[in-house]
Amino acid sequence: MKFLTRRNVVKLLSVFVLSISVILLSGCVADDNTNHDLEHEISNSIGMDFVLIPAGQFYMGSDSTPIVAFDDPLHEVNIGNDFYMGKYEVTQIQWETVMGTNPSYFKGDKLPVEQVSWNDAREFIRRLNKLENTDKYRLPTEAEWEYACKAGNDTDFSFTNEATDLDEYGWSDSYGWCAINANGTTHPVGEKKANAWGLYDMHGNVWEWVQDSWHDNYENAPADGTAWEEENSSDRVGKGGSWMDGPNYCKSAFRGSLDANSTSYVLGFRIVKEI
């Protein structure tokens, strides 16, 4: 008969505790809002690709905003439901398929559509929903956009805090205002590296409209990731920076303000599809 020594007892207790910990941690991982039966990527009838964004929590904003007038302190936001987000910015061929025209200054089927206002983007979405007999397409909320851009990271960019790495992920300039790597134009979507969740061009190329009205700060902002809108405000939020912007304006947390009717050759959008 083999007797348990004190050392063996300690070893057995350690194994037991470790086993219980694994069981408890496994339960926590499984107890989330992510539907693991959903496809990671989907496409629609006009060739738009979407990537699954899992529900979760993150800290939105920044405590080191480069422009003093923009007060965007960190605050926790809970994205309660999975959603699909456009893998790329909406392209000109996709816009033409739905709208029948192309307002872009820089022409090219695979270039992002630009010179579209917030209202224009909403009209595109209305027609796309009608085309596909659904009501699931919409602009991302500001919180959803930033959450998807950060892709689980808490760095200034979706990849690192280093602006020198921006050249690998976006069409912008790593050092200043001059658009050195962009050569003064937009570029076909998807030519740079994707972020950790498979989204391309989240930094640079074109600014992207989101649903929210502009607010000078996040005081009283919704904590559930929904759009923050004001009936009497025509100013809307843009995210991501563009081909003509330096790194500070391409950071995940940075936000710009434009009138909903504004158009520019640095301004486009991407869409989400609700589940």
Secondary structure as UniProt FT lines:
FT   HELIX           6..30
FT   TURN            36..37
FT   STRAND          41..43
FT   TURN            45..46
FT   STRAND          49..53
FT   STRAND          56..60
FT   TURN            68..69
FT   STRAND          75..79
FT   STRAND          83..86
FT   HELIX           92..99
FT   TURN            109..110
FT   HELIX           118..131
FT   TURN            132..133
FT   STRAND          137..138
FT   HELIX           142..150
FT   TURN            151..152
FT   HELIX           163..168
FT   TURN            180..184
FT   TURN            189..190
FT   TURN            196..197
FT   STRAND          207..213
FT   TURN            219..220
FT   TURN            231..232
FT   STRAND          235..239
FT   TURN            243..244
FT   HELIX           247..250
FT   TURN            252..253
FT   STRAND          255..259
FT   TURN            260..261
FT   TURN            265..266
FT   STRAND          267..268
FT   STRAND          272..274
//
